[in-house]
Amino acid sequence: MKLPIYLYGHPVLRKVSTDITPDYEELPALLANMYETMYASEGVGLAAPQIGRNDRIIVIDASPLADTFPELDGVKLTLINPTVEVLDGERIVRGEGCLSLPGISENVPRVEHIRMRWLDENFEQHEQEFDGFLARIIQHEYDHLEGRVYIDHISPIRKQLIRSKLNNIVTGRTRCDYAVRYAPKKK
């Protein structure tokens, strides 16, 4: 089932997510819905806060980017309760977009080498190092679990330059090709 994507300005995107346990109800159905929602929205990653749940769950399928980044061919990850450790302090600036910030893309500095620990959908533990564009995707989605969005990493002047676009998202004047949930109206 396709779920609505929660857009910038919604409070759920600013909350730190909590770990889940193996007795999490209907996890297989939720994961299937997250993948379906990500594919229908033409994303390559989706974090649970983006569908209104503050659970430490991320799904990634980076295969659509394989034409540009061949190393991403066949890369599909389900990440439960991930932790990310930065391994390389050098920051590379690349363009990023986000399903929760439609119509906006910005250059974001991120490290190119990380180590991650996580549980898969069967709650089996994994630890692996990632680099390149996959490390960027993971960091982008991980930020959602920490209550951050990618524009938190851009300069104040860039944020000022996109203020009207951000306001359009917050006030519900942005339209998408996928189902969305806008921030609640202030009383």
Accessible surface in RSA format (square Angstrom, percent):
REM  Atomic radii and reference values for relative SASA: ProtOr
REM  Chains: A
REM  Algorithm: Lee & Richards
REM  Probe-radius: 1.40
REM  Slices: 20
REM RES _ NUM      All-atoms   Total-Side   Main-Chain    Non-polar    All polar
REM                ABS   REL    ABS   REL    ABS   REL    ABS   REL    ABS   REL
RES MET A   1   136.41  70.6 111.98  74.1  24.42  58.2  83.18  70.7  53.23  70.5
RES LYS A   2   130.25  63.5 110.02  67.5  20.23  48.2  54.66  49.2  75.59  80.5
RES LEU A   3    33.44  18.6  30.83  22.1   2.61   6.6  30.83  21.7   2.61   7.0
RES PRO A   4    34.52  25.2  34.50  31.5   0.02   0.1  34.50  28.5   0.02   0.1
RES ILE A   5     0.31   0.2   0.31   0.2   0.00   0.0   0.31   0.2   0.00   0.0
RES TYR A   6    28.41  13.3  28.41  16.2   0.00   0.0   6.42   4.8  21.98  27.1
RES LEU A   7     0.13   0.1   0.13   0.1   0.00   0.0   0.13   0.1   0.00   0.0
RES TYR A   8    40.56  18.9  40.49  23.0   0.07   0.2  11.92   9.0  28.64  35.3
RES GLY A   9    36.59  45.1   0.00   N/A  36.59  45.1  15.93  43.7  20.66  46.3
RES HIS A  10    28.71  15.7  27.83  19.3   0.88   2.3  17.64  18.2  11.07  12.9
RES PRO A  11    66.88  48.7  59.26  54.0   7.62  27.7  65.99  54.5   0.89   5.5
RES VAL A  12    12.30   8.1  11.65  10.5   0.64   1.6  11.71  10.2   0.58   1.6
RES LEU A  13     2.63   1.5   2.47   1.8   0.16   0.4   2.61   1.8   0.02   0.1
RES ARG A  14   110.34  46.3  88.99  45.4  21.34  50.8  52.87  72.3  57.47  34.8
RES LYS A  15   114.02  55.6 109.90  67.4   4.11   9.8  63.81  57.4  50.21  53.5
RES VAL A  16    93.30  61.4  75.96  68.8  17.34  41.8  75.96  66.0  17.34  47.0
RES SER A  17     5.84   4.9   0.00   0.0   5.84  13.4   0.00   0.0   5.84   8.2
RES THR A  18    89.41  63.6  85.64  86.8   3.78   9.0  72.71  97.7  16.71  25.3
RES ASP A  19    94.14  65.9  72.20  71.9  21.94  51.9  23.15  54.5  70.99  70.8
RES ILE A  20    10.99   6.3   2.36   1.8   8.63  20.8   6.30   4.5   4.69  12.7
RES THR A  21    78.19  55.6  76.10  77.1   2.09   5.0  66.30  89.1  11.88  18.0
RES PRO A  22   103.73  75.6  79.60  72.6  24.13  87.7  79.83  65.9  23.90 148.5
RES ASP A  23   117.70  82.4  92.79  92.4  24.91  58.9  51.08 120.2  66.62  66.4
RES TYR A  24    42.79  20.0  26.46  15.1  16.34  42.5  33.18  24.9   9.61  11.8
RES GLU A  25   144.54  83.0 129.44  97.9  15.10  35.9  54.54 105.5  90.00  73.5
RES GLU A  26   129.57  74.4 112.58  85.2  16.99  40.5  45.64  88.3  83.93  68.5
RES LEU A  27     9.97   5.6   9.94   7.1   0.03   0.1   9.94   7.0   0.03   0.1
RES PRO A  28   106.48  77.6  96.26  87.8  10.22  37.2 101.19  83.5   5.29  32.9
RES ALA A  29    50.72  46.6  41.89  64.6   8.84  20.1  49.17  69.2   1.55   4.1
RES LEU A  30     9.44   5.3   6.99   5.0   2.44   6.1   8.81   6.2   0.63   1.7
RES LEU A  31    13.47   7.5  13.47   9.6   0.00   0.0  13.47   9.5   0.00   0.0
RES ALA A  32    60.06  55.2  47.55  73.4  12.51  28.5  55.56  78.2   4.49  11.9
RES ASN A  33    24.17  16.7  24.17  23.4   0.00   0.0   0.00   0.0  24.17  23.4
RES MET A  34     0.00   0.0   0.00   0.0   0.00   0.0   0.00   0.0   0.00   0.0
RES TYR A  35    25.61  12.0  25.61  14.6   0.00   0.0  24.26  18.2   1.35   1.7
RES GLU A  36    70.29  40.4  65.23  49.4   5.06  12.1  29.64  57.3  40.66  33.2
RES THR A  37     2.02   1.4   1.86   1.9   0.17   0.4   2.01   2.7   0.01   0.0
RES MET A  38     0.00   0.0   0.00   0.0   0.00   0.0   0.00   0.0   0.00   0.0
RES TYR A  39    94.56  44.1  80.01  45.5  14.55  37.9  78.68  59.1  15.88  19.6
RES ALA A  40    46.88  43.1  14.41  22.2  32.46  73.8  26.62  37.5  20.25  53.7
RES SER A  41     9.29   7.8   1.76   2.4   7.53  17.3   1.07   2.3   8.22  11.5
RES GLU A  42   159.95  91.8 126.92  96.0  33.03  78.6  47.95  92.7 112.00  91.4
RES GLY A  43    11.35  14.0   0.00   N/A  11.35  14.0   8.16  22.4   3.19   7.2
RES VAL A  44    33.92  22.3  31.44  28.5   2.48   6.0  31.44  27.3   2.48   6.7
RES GLY A  45     5.01   6.2   0.00   N/A   5.01   6.2   0.00   0.0   5.01  11.2
RES LEU A  46     0.00   0.0   0.00   0.0   0.00   0.0   0.00   0.0   0.00   0.0
RES ALA A  47     0.00   0.0   0.00   0.0   0.00   0.0   0.00   0.0   0.00   0.0
RES ALA A  48     0.00   0.0   0.00   0.0   0.00   0.0   0.00   0.0   0.00   0.0
RES PRO A  49     0.05   0.0   0.05   0.0   0.00   0.0   0.05   0.0   0.00   0.0
RES GLN A  50     2.05   1.1   2.05   1.5   0.00   0.0   0.00   0.0   2.05   1.6
RES ILE A  51    13.32   7.6   0.49   0.4  12.82  30.9   0.49   0.4  12.82  34.8
RES GLY A  52    26.42  32.6   0.00   N/A  26.42  32.6   1.16   3.2  25.25  56.6
RES ARG A  53   100.15  42.1  96.14  49.0   4.01   9.5  24.46  33.4  75.69  45.9
RES ASN A  54    35.43  24.4  25.11  24.3  10.32  24.9  19.08  45.9  16.35  15.8
RES ASP A  55    23.02  16.1  23.02  22.9   0.00   0.0   0.01   0.0  23.01  22.9
RES ARG A  56    19.61   8.2  19.61  10.0   0.00   0.0   7.18   9.8  12.44   7.5
RES ILE A  57     0.00   0.0   0.00   0.0   0.00   0.0   0.00   0.0   0.00   0.0
RES ILE A  58     0.28   0.2   0.28   0.2   0.00   0.0   0.28   0.2   0.00   0.0
RES VAL A  59     0.00   0.0   0.00   0.0   0.00   0.0   0.00   0.0   0.00   0.0
RES ILE A  60     0.00   0.0   0.00   0.0   0.00   0.0   0.00   0.0   0.00   0.0
RES ASP A  61    17.55  12.3  17.26  17.2   0.29   0.7   0.01   0.0  17.54  17.5
RES ALA A  62     0.00   0.0   0.00   0.0   0.00   0.0   0.00   0.0   0.00   0.0
RES SER A  63    38.08  32.2  30.19  40.3   7.90  18.2  24.33  51.8  13.76  19.3
RES PRO A  64    90.02  65.6  54.25  49.5  35.77 130.0  67.55  55.8  22.47 139.6
RES LEU A  65    50.64  28.2  48.74  34.9   1.90   4.8  50.64  35.6   0.00   0.0
RES ALA A  66    19.34  17.8  14.06  21.7   5.28  12.0  14.20  20.0   5.14  13.6
RES ASP A  67   146.22 102.4 112.55 112.0  33.67  79.6  36.90  86.8 109.32 109.0
RES THR A  68   100.27  71.3  75.41  76.4  24.87  59.3  49.36  66.3  50.91  77.0
RES PHE A  69    36.22  18.1  35.76  22.1   0.46   1.2  36.22  22.0   0.00   0.0
RES PRO A  70    96.61  70.4  86.30  78.7  10.31  37.5  88.01  72.7   8.61  53.5
RES GLU A  71   107.08  61.5  77.70  58.8  29.38  70.0  65.93 127.5  41.16  33.6
RES LEU A  72     0.56   0.3   0.56   0.4   0.00   0.0   0.56   0.4   0.00   0.0
RES ASP A  73   107.61  75.4  87.94  87.5  19.67  46.5  16.90  39.8  90.71  90.5
RES GLY A  74    60.06  74.1   0.00   N/A  60.06  74.1  34.64  95.0  25.43  56.9
RES VAL A  75    28.88  19.0  24.32  22.0   4.55  11.0  28.88  25.1   0.00   0.0
RES LYS A  76   115.19  56.2  90.69  55.6  24.50  58.3  45.58  41.0  69.62  74.2
RES LEU A  77    30.57  17.0  27.70  19.8   2.87   7.2  30.57  21.5   0.00   0.0
RES THR A  78    16.81  12.0   9.95  10.1   6.86  16.4   0.47   0.6  16.35  24.7
RES LEU A  79     0.00   0.0   0.00   0.0   0.00   0.0   0.00   0.0   0.00   0.0
RES ILE A  80     0.00   0.0   0.00   0.0   0.00   0.0   0.00   0.0   0.00   0.0
RES ASN A  81    25.24  17.4  14.80  14.3  10.43  25.1   6.86  16.5  18.38  17.8
RES PRO A  82     0.13   0.1   0.10   0.1   0.04   0.1   0.10   0.1   0.04   0.2
RES THR A  83    69.67  49.6  68.92  69.9   0.75   1.8  65.50  88.0   4.17   6.3
RES VAL A  84    33.39  22.0   6.80   6.2  26.59  64.1   7.53   6.5  25.86  70.1
RES GLU A  85    69.48  39.9  63.74  48.2   5.74  13.7  34.20  66.1  35.28  28.8
RES VAL A  86    82.00  54.0  59.85  54.2  22.15  53.4  59.85  52.0  22.15  60.1
RES LEU A  87    62.13  34.6  25.75  18.4  36.38  91.5  30.23  21.2  31.91  85.9
RES ASP A  88    50.63  35.5  47.60  47.4   3.04   7.2  13.35  31.4  37.28  37.2
RES GLY A  89    65.59  80.9   0.00   N/A  65.59  80.9  37.06 101.7  28.52  63.9
RES GLU A  90   112.12  64.4  98.71  74.7  13.41  31.9  40.96  79.2  71.16  58.1
RES ARG A  91   145.95  61.3 122.12  62.3  23.83  56.7  34.83  47.6 111.12  67.3
RES ILE A  92    55.30  31.5  53.50  39.9   1.80   4.3  55.30  39.8   0.00   0.0
RES VAL A  93    89.73  59.0  65.74  59.5  23.99  57.8  65.74  57.1  23.99  65.1
RES ARG A  94    78.95  33.2  73.97  37.7   4.98  11.9  21.42  29.3  57.53  34.9
RES GLY A  95    43.91  54.1   0.00   N/A  43.91  54.1  23.31  64.0  20.60  46.1
RES GLU A  96    14.65   8.4   6.27   4.7   8.38  19.9  14.28  27.6   0.36   0.3
RES GLY A  97    40.38  49.8   0.00   N/A  40.38  49.8  18.40  50.5  21.98  49.2
RES CYS A  98    17.00  12.9   0.56   0.6  16.44  38.6   7.21  18.3   9.79  10.6
RES LEU A  99    23.92  13.3  20.37  14.6   3.55   8.9  21.11  14.8   2.81   7.6
RES SER A 100     0.00   0.0   0.00   0.0   0.00   0.0   0.00   0.0   0.00   0.0
RES LEU A 101     0.43   0.2   0.00   0.0   0.43   1.1   0.00   0.0   0.43   1.2
RES PRO A 102    17.77  12.9   9.43   8.6   8.34  30.3  14.81  12.2   2.96  18.4
RES GLY A 103    73.23  90.3   0.00   N/A  73.23  90.3  43.93 120.6  29.29  65.6
RES ILE A 104    10.36   5.9   1.72   1.3   8.64  20.8   3.86   2.8   6.50  17.6
RES SER A 105    80.27  67.8  61.19  81.7  19.08  44.0  25.47  54.2  54.80  76.8
RES GLU A 106    12.94   7.4   7.65   5.8   5.29  12.6   5.34  10.3   7.60   6.2
RES ASN A 107    98.36  67.8  86.40  83.5  11.96  28.8  12.22  29.4  86.14  83.3
RES VAL A 108     0.00   0.0   0.00   0.0   0.00   0.0   0.00   0.0   0.00   0.0
RES PRO A 109    40.72  29.7  38.77  35.3   1.95   7.1  38.77  32.0   1.95  12.1
RES ARG A 110     7.74   3.3   7.74   3.9   0.00   0.0   2.33   3.2   5.41   3.3
RES VAL A 111     1.08   0.7   0.95   0.9   0.13   0.3   0.95   0.8   0.13   0.4
RES GLU A 112    29.17  16.7  29.04  22.0   0.13   0.3  19.84  38.4   9.33   7.6
RES HIS A 113    56.38  30.8  56.38  39.2   0.00   0.0  37.19  38.3  19.19  22.3
RES ILE A 114     0.00   0.0   0.00   0.0   0.00   0.0   0.00   0.0   0.00   0.0
RES ARG A 115    56.76  23.8  56.36  28.7   0.40   1.0   1.83   2.5  54.92  33.3
RES MET A 116     0.24   0.1   0.24   0.2   0.00   0.0   0.00   0.0   0.24   0.3
RES ARG A 117    86.63  36.4  86.35  44.0   0.28   0.7  27.08  37.0  59.55  36.1
RES TRP A 118    14.78   5.9  11.18   5.4   3.61   8.5  11.71   6.2   3.07   5.0
RES LEU A 119    37.24  20.7  37.24  26.6   0.00   0.0  37.24  26.2   0.00   0.0
RES ASP A 120    21.01  14.7  21.01  20.9   0.00   0.0   9.68  22.8  11.32  11.3
RES GLU A 121    84.71  48.6  71.65  54.2  13.07  31.1  25.72  49.7  59.00  48.2
RES ASN A 122   103.85  71.6  77.83  75.2  26.02  62.6  18.93  45.6  84.92  82.1
RES PHE A 123    43.01  21.5  22.84  14.1  20.17  52.5  22.84  13.9  20.17  57.7
RES GLU A 124   101.48  58.3  97.20  73.5   4.28  10.2  34.43  66.6  67.05  54.7
RES GLN A 125   130.32  72.9 101.95  74.5  28.37  67.5  35.31  75.2  95.01  72.1
RES HIS A 126    66.10  36.1  60.04  41.7   6.06  15.5  45.02  46.4  21.08  24.5
RES GLU A 127    99.54  57.1  67.80  51.3  31.74  75.6  24.36  47.1  75.18  61.4
RES GLN A 128    90.42  50.6  83.53  61.0   6.89  16.4  26.93  57.3  63.49  48.2
RES GLU A 129    84.70  48.6  67.11  50.8  17.59  41.9  25.34  49.0  59.36  48.5
RES PHE A 130    13.12   6.6   8.10   5.0   5.02  13.1  13.09   7.9   0.03   0.1
RES ASP A 131    88.49  62.0  80.98  80.6   7.51  17.8  12.22  28.8  76.27  76.1
RES GLY A 132    20.16  24.9   0.00   N/A  20.16  24.9  18.75  51.5   1.41   3.2
RES PHE A 133    29.13  14.6  27.78  17.2   1.35   3.5  27.78  16.8   1.35   3.9
RES LEU A 134    17.82   9.9  17.65  12.6   0.17   0.4  17.65  12.4   0.17   0.5
RES ALA A 135     0.00   0.0   0.00   0.0   0.00   0.0   0.00   0.0   0.00   0.0
RES ARG A 136     2.12   0.9   2.12   1.1   0.00   0.0   2.12   2.9   0.00   0.0
RES ILE A 137     9.89   5.6   7.53   5.6   2.36   5.7   9.89   7.1   0.00   0.0
RES ILE A 138     0.18   0.1   0.18   0.1   0.00   0.0   0.18   0.1   0.00   0.0
RES GLN A 139    18.91  10.6  16.92  12.4   1.98   4.7   8.62  18.3  10.29   7.8
RES HIS A 140    15.56   8.5  14.00   9.7   1.56   4.0   8.34   8.6   7.22   8.4
RES GLU A 141     9.67   5.6   9.67   7.3   0.00   0.0   0.00   0.0   9.67   7.9
RES TYR A 142    33.42  15.6  33.42  19.0   0.00   0.0  16.57  12.4  16.85  20.8
RES ASP A 143     6.26   4.4   6.26   6.2   0.00   0.0   0.24   0.6   6.02   6.0
RES HIS A 144     1.33   0.7   1.21   0.8   0.12   0.3   0.48   0.5   0.86   1.0
RES LEU A 145     0.00   0.0   0.00   0.0   0.00   0.0   0.00   0.0   0.00   0.0
RES GLU A 146    44.61  25.6  34.91  26.4   9.70  23.1   4.24   8.2  40.37  33.0
RES GLY A 147     7.78   9.6   0.00   N/A   7.78   9.6   0.70   1.9   7.08  15.9
RES ARG A 148    90.40  38.0  90.40  46.1   0.00   0.0  33.77  46.2  56.62  34.3
RES VAL A 149     1.28   0.8   0.54   0.5   0.73   1.8   1.28   1.1   0.00   0.0
RES TYR A 150     1.80   0.8   0.09   0.1   1.71   4.5   0.09   0.1   1.71   2.1
RES ILE A 151     0.57   0.3   0.57   0.4   0.00   0.0   0.57   0.4   0.00   0.0
RES ASP A 152    47.78  33.5  21.89  21.8  25.88  61.2  15.66  36.9  32.12  32.0
RES HIS A 153    65.07  35.6  46.21  32.1  18.85  48.2  35.02  36.1  30.04  35.0
RES ILE A 154    16.14   9.2   1.50   1.1  14.64  35.3   5.54   4.0  10.60  28.8
RES SER A 155    49.11  41.5  37.55  50.1  11.56  26.6  41.42  88.2   7.68  10.8
RES PRO A 156   116.66  85.0 106.76  97.3   9.91  36.0 111.83  92.3   4.83  30.0
RES ILE A 157   117.27  66.7 112.79  84.0   4.47  10.8 115.72  83.3   1.55   4.2
RES ARG A 158    95.83  40.2  95.83  48.8   0.00   0.0  40.32  55.1  55.51  33.6
RES LYS A 159    70.65  34.5  68.66  42.1   2.00   4.8  37.93  34.1  32.72  34.9
RES GLN A 160    97.10  54.3  88.12  64.4   8.98  21.4  35.19  74.9  61.91  47.0
RES LEU A 161   114.29  63.6  84.53  60.5  29.76  74.8  87.53  61.5  26.76  72.0
RES ILE A 162     6.90   3.9   6.54   4.9   0.36   0.9   6.90   5.0   0.00   0.0
RES ARG A 163   124.94  52.5 124.82  63.6   0.12   0.3  36.82  50.3  88.13  53.4
RES SER A 164    75.69  64.0  69.44  92.7   6.25  14.4  47.63 101.4  28.06  39.3
RES LYS A 165   104.24  50.9 102.37  62.8   1.87   4.4  60.90  54.8  43.34  46.2
RES LEU A 166    12.80   7.1  12.80   9.2   0.00   0.0  12.80   9.0   0.00   0.0
RES ASN A 167    68.74  47.4  68.43  66.1   0.30   0.7  11.55  27.8  57.19  55.3
RES ASN A 168    51.58  35.6  51.58  49.8   0.00   0.0   3.17   7.6  48.41  46.8
RES ILE A 169     1.63   0.9   1.48   1.1   0.15   0.4   1.48   1.1   0.15   0.4
RES VAL A 170    52.40  34.5  44.86  40.6   7.54  18.2  44.86  39.0   7.54  20.4
RES THR A 171    62.63  44.5  48.21  48.9  14.43  34.4  52.99  71.2   9.64  14.6
RES GLY A 172    11.51  14.2   0.00   N/A  11.51  14.2   4.62  12.7   6.89  15.4
RES ARG A 173   155.77  65.4 128.93  65.7  26.84  63.9  65.09  89.0  90.69  55.0
RES THR A 174    22.56  16.0  18.10  18.3   4.46  10.6  18.28  24.6   4.27   6.5
RES ARG A 175   180.90  76.0 155.04  79.0  25.86  61.6  81.17 110.9  99.73  60.4
RES CYS A 176    35.50  26.9   0.49   0.5  35.02  82.3   8.85  22.4  26.65  28.7
RES ASP A 177   154.87 108.5 114.78 114.2  40.09  94.8  40.71  95.8 114.16 113.9
RES TYR A 178    44.33  20.7  28.83  16.4  15.51  40.4  35.64  26.8   8.69  10.7
RES ALA A 179    63.78  58.6  43.69  67.4  20.08  45.7  54.98  77.4   8.79  23.3
RES VAL A 180    34.72  22.8  12.11  11.0  22.60  54.5  12.11  10.5  22.60  61.3
RES ARG A 181   111.02  46.6 108.98  55.6   2.03   4.8  30.42  41.6  80.60  48.8
RES TYR A 182    57.59  26.9  47.62  27.1   9.97  25.9  45.65  34.3  11.94  14.7
RES ALA A 183    12.72  11.7   5.69   8.8   7.03  16.0   5.69   8.0   7.03  18.6
RES PRO A 184    81.88  59.7  61.67  56.2  20.21  73.4  72.67  60.0   9.21  57.2
RES LYS A 185   162.35  79.2 141.36  86.7  20.99  50.0 118.67 106.8  43.68  46.5
RES LYS A 186   195.97  95.6 160.83  98.7  35.13  83.7 110.66  99.6  85.31  90.9
RES LYS A 187   246.10 120.1 168.90 103.6  77.20 183.8 145.50 131.0 100.60 107.2
END  Absolute sums over single chains surface
CHAIN  1 A     9565.9       7591.7       1974.1       5033.5       4532.3
END  Absolute sums over all chains
TOTAL          9565.9       7591.7       1974.1       5033.5       4532.3
